[in-house]
Amino acid sequence: MWLQDFGKQLADVADAWLVAYAIENDMEIVTQEVSQPERKNRIKIPEVCNYFGIPYKNMIELFRELGVTF
C-alpha cells in the first residue's frame, strides 16, 4: 500500500510533520507540489492530502484568496 511507503519516505523529513500538524489542527496546506497519483517512487503531498481529506492549495491560489497583487 502506498501509505506504508509514504510513512517510510517521510519518517525523518518535514513533510510528515506538516501533514500531522494540519490533521491535528484542522488546517490547510500550501504546497507547490502537483498531484501525480501514478508516480510510485515518491508520494507527493497532494496525494496524502487527498487520502486524509486535508485541504491544500498552491501559492497562486493563496495569493488570490488573500487579494495579493504584484
Summary of the structure (lengths in Angstrom):
residues: 70
radius of gyration: 13.0
end to end distance: 43.0
largest distance: 43.0
contacts: 151
relative contact order: 0.18
helix: 50%
strand: 6%
